[in-house]
Amino acid sequence: MLYSLEKNGTDFIVRERFIEKAASKLGVLEKAIENWIANSPELLFPKEQVLVFAQSVAGQSMADVLALDSFGNLVVVEVKRDWSDRSTVSQLLEYAAGCKDCAYEFFNQQAKQYKKWTGGELIDQFRVFAERPDFPQTDLCKRQRVFIVAPESDSGLKKIIDWLRAYGVPIEFIPFRLFADDAQSPRFIDIIGVTSETEVQVEDDSWAGHWIFNTNETHCPGAYQRMFDRNVIAVYGYDNGGANLEGASPGQKVFAYVNGQGIRALGEIENSAVQAGKGIFLDLSGHQYPEEYHLSVSWKIRLEPEAALSNSEASAMGYSLPVRTVFGRLHRGRLAGQLEAILKQRAAS
């Protein structure tokens, strides 16, 4: 049960209660939940951006939502309104297996049939999204990531998913809860979101403590410059607060990626504690954006835009960067070390 609070002087008053209810009890259709995820993929992917290009169509056999991550992996999402069991896994894996052998034209057609598609070829949209103008069309959708979204599941499904994940199958169960007011109107959805990482660990190239951070100043151009000047990385406006910046330890290294440019800076984490902050993100009126959080970083290298290391350059070395991840690990330590060496060379020249 949830309660809303209203501040009254130095105290708080409980104003309204919200009770957890099954979607079927509230008259919420499975299609509605699917639409929520397709329209606001950050519900499911709080730490990365994905490119949604298709939804289920009546009479066609397909998953509920199809998307692409920044590596070109096909993201397959299946939504269950009230309950999910082991048959869901079988259904979804069969679909994903079939997608592996589908040609690019199949997915391109799915995108063009999507009512919310903004137009153009799927590969062209993806290349802009991933900042990879050279990304091979034949590589798109060749690997899959599979997600089951449901409020509950039986123990058999959870055991199967845990077993598959232990053997490297990219599948995850994402639970959600709905809360309604006393009038039985749905008011809140509580969903943890994807916890698995996009990038796959390579056994002979283990993680060496490198992170990548997307400065993402889409709504606040130039915010990255303030981050560099103040020795922080910063996020704002996320429902999970500063959680997207957690996990790093002092002394570990972080690359700063600026959209449309590339890697512009390399720094060292100074303190693992994420702090509430201000002054990095500003709206046009000069007011602070709510829920801004900082992580202290000592920037060792700062490059000019023309010297930035692009995703295309990194991919030529065999490393496609997770450029749409807010803050994540660069698992391939040896290649991350090569990126670091290139930045040092460019800074010295």
Residue pairs with C-beta under 8 A, 6 or more apart in sequence:
1 17
1 18
1 19
1 20
2 17
2 18
2 179
2 188
3 14
3 15
3 16
3 17
3 18
4 14
4 15
4 16
4 17
4 18
5 12
5 13
5 14
5 15
6 12
6 13
6 15
7 13
16 181
16 182
17 181
17 182
18 179
18 180
18 181
18 187
18 188
19 179
19 180
19 182
20 177
20 178
20 179
21 178
21 179
21 180
21 184
21 186
22 82
22 151
22 178
23 29
23 30
23 33
23 81
23 82
23 151
23 178
23 186
24 81
24 82
25 184
26 178
26 180
26 184
26 185
26 186
28 81
28 178
28 186
29 81
30 64
30 79
30 80
30 81
33 79
33 81
33 149
33 176
34 55
34 56
34 64
34 65
34 79
35 55
36 43
36 189
37 43
37 44
37 64
37 65
37 77
37 79
37 149
38 52
38 55
38 65
38 116
39 116
41 49
41 50
41 52
41 67
42 49
43 189
43 191
43 193
44 77
44 147
44 149
44 174
44 191
44 193
44 194
45 193
45 194
46 193
46 194
46 238
46 239
46 240
46 243
46 244
47 193
47 194
47 244
47 325
47 326
47 327
47 328
48 69
48 70
48 194
48 198
48 322
48 324
48 325
48 326
48 328
49 70
49 129
49 324
50 67
50 68
50 69
50 75
50 324
51 67
51 68
51 69
51 125
51 126
51 129
52 65
52 66
52 67
52 116
53 66
53 67
53 68
53 107
53 110
53 111
53 114
53 117
53 122
53 125
54 62
54 65
54 66
54 107
54 110
54 111
54 113
54 114
55 64
55 65
55 66
55 114
55 116
56 62
56 63
56 64
56 65
57 113
61 95
62 95
62 110
63 76
63 77
63 78
63 92
63 95
64 77
64 78
64 79
65 75
65 76
65 77
65 79
66 74
66 75
66 76
66 77
66 107
66 110
67 74
67 75
67 77
68 74
68 75
68 126
68 129
68 130
68 140
68 141
69 75
69 145
69 198
69 322
69 324
70 129
70 130
70 198
70 320
70 321
70 322
70 323
70 324
70 325
71 130
71 143
71 198
71 199
71 320
71 322
72 126
72 130
72 135
72 139
72 140
72 141
72 142
72 143
72 320
73 141
73 143
73 144
73 145
73 170
73 198
74 96
74 99
74 107
74 141
74 142
74 143
74 144
74 145
75 144
75 145
75 147
76 92
76 95
76 96
76 99
76 144
76 145
76 146
76 147
77 147
77 149
78 88
78 91
78 92
78 146
78 147
78 148
78 149
79 149
79 150
80 88
80 148
80 149
80 150
80 151
81 150
81 151
82 150
82 151
82 152
83 150
83 151
83 152
83 153
83 154
84 148
84 150
84 152
84 153
84 154
84 157
84 173
85 153
85 154
85 156
85 157
86 154
86 156
86 157
86 160
88 148
88 150
88 153
88 157
89 148
89 157
89 160
89 161
89 164
89 171
92 146
92 148
92 171
93 146
93 171
96 144
96 146
99 141
99 144
100 142
100 144
102 141
104 122
104 123
104 137
104 138
104 140
104 141
107 122
107 140
107 141
108 121
108 122
108 123
111 117
111 122
111 125
112 122
118 125
122 140
123 135
123 137
123 140
126 132
126 135
126 140
127 133
127 134
127 135
129 324
130 311
130 320
130 323
130 324
131 259
131 260
131 262
131 310
131 311
131 312
131 323
132 311
132 312
132 315
132 320
133 312
134 312
134 315
135 315
143 170
144 170
145 170
145 171
145 196
145 198
146 169
146 170
146 171
146 172
147 171
147 172
147 173
147 174
147 194
148 157
148 161
148 171
148 172
148 173
148 174
149 174
149 175
149 176
149 191
150 173
150 174
150 175
150 176
151 175
151 176
151 177
151 178
152 175
153 173
153 175
157 173
158 173
161 171
161 172
161 173
164 171
165 171
165 172
165 196
168 200
170 196
170 200
172 194
172 195
172 196
174 191
174 192
174 193
174 194
175 191
175 192
176 189
176 190
176 191
177 189
177 190
177 191
178 186
178 188
178 189
178 190
179 186
179 187
179 188
179 189
179 190
180 186
180 187
181 187
193 240
197 328
197 329
197 331
198 322
198 325
198 328
199 322
199 328
199 329
199 330
199 331
199 332
200 331
201 207
201 331
202 331
202 332
205 331
205 332
205 333
205 334
205 335
206 331
206 333
207 329
207 330
207 331
207 332
207 333
208 333
208 334
208 336
208 337
209 249
209 251
209 252
209 253
209 333
210 252
210 253
210 254
210 255
210 329
210 330
210 333
210 336
210 337
210 339
210 340
211 248
211 252
211 253
211 254
211 255
211 269
211 327
211 328
211 329
211 330
212 254
212 255
212 257
212 263
212 321
212 322
212 323
212 325
212 327
212 328
212 329
212 330
213 233
213 254
213 255
213 256
213 257
213 326
213 327
214 257
214 259
214 323
214 324
214 325
214 326
214 327
215 223
215 224
215 227
215 233
215 256
215 257
215 258
215 259
215 264
216 235
216 259
216 326
217 223
217 224
217 258
217 259
217 281
218 259
219 281
220 280
220 281
220 282
220 283
220 289
223 234
223 280
223 281
224 256
224 258
224 264
226 279
226 280
227 233
227 234
227 256
227 280
228 256
228 264
228 265
228 299
228 302
230 279
230 280
231 267
231 270
231 296
231 297
231 298
231 299
232 277
232 280
232 294
232 295
232 296
232 297
233 245
233 254
233 256
233 294
233 295
233 297
233 327
234 277
234 280
234 281
234 292
234 293
234 294
234 295
235 242
235 244
235 245
235 292
235 293
235 326
235 327
236 280
236 281
236 289
236 290
236 291
236 292
236 293
237 281
237 289
237 290
237 291
238 244
238 291
238 326
241 291
241 293
242 274
242 275
242 276
242 293
242 295
243 274
244 326
244 327
245 274
245 293
245 294
245 295
245 326
245 327
246 272
246 274
247 327
248 254
248 269
248 272
248 295
248 327
249 269
249 272
250 268
250 269
250 270
250 271
250 272
251 268
251 269
252 268
252 269
253 266
253 267
253 268
253 269
253 340
254 266
254 267
254 268
254 269
254 297
254 327
255 263
255 265
255 266
255 330
255 336
255 339
255 340
255 343
256 263
256 264
256 265
256 266
256 267
256 299
257 263
257 264
257 321
257 323
258 264
258 305
258 308
259 323
261 305
261 308
261 310
262 308
262 309
262 310
262 311
262 313
263 303
263 308
263 309
263 310
263 314
263 321
263 339
263 343
264 302
264 303
264 305
264 308
265 299
265 301
265 302
265 303
266 299
266 300
266 301
266 340
266 343
266 344
267 297
267 298
267 299
267 300
267 301
268 297
268 298
268 300
269 295
269 296
269 297
270 296
270 297
270 298
271 295
271 296
272 295
274 293
274 294
274 295
275 293
275 294
275 295
275 296
276 292
276 293
276 294
277 292
277 293
277 294
278 288
278 292
279 288
279 292
280 292
280 294
281 288
281 289
281 292
282 288
282 289
283 289
295 327
301 343
301 344
301 347
302 347
303 309
303 343
303 346
303 347
307 346
307 347
309 339
309 342
309 343
309 346
311 320
311 321
311 323
313 342
314 320
314 321
314 339
315 321
317 335
317 338
317 339
318 335
319 330
319 332
319 335
319 336
319 338
319 339
321 330
322 328
322 330
330 336
330 339
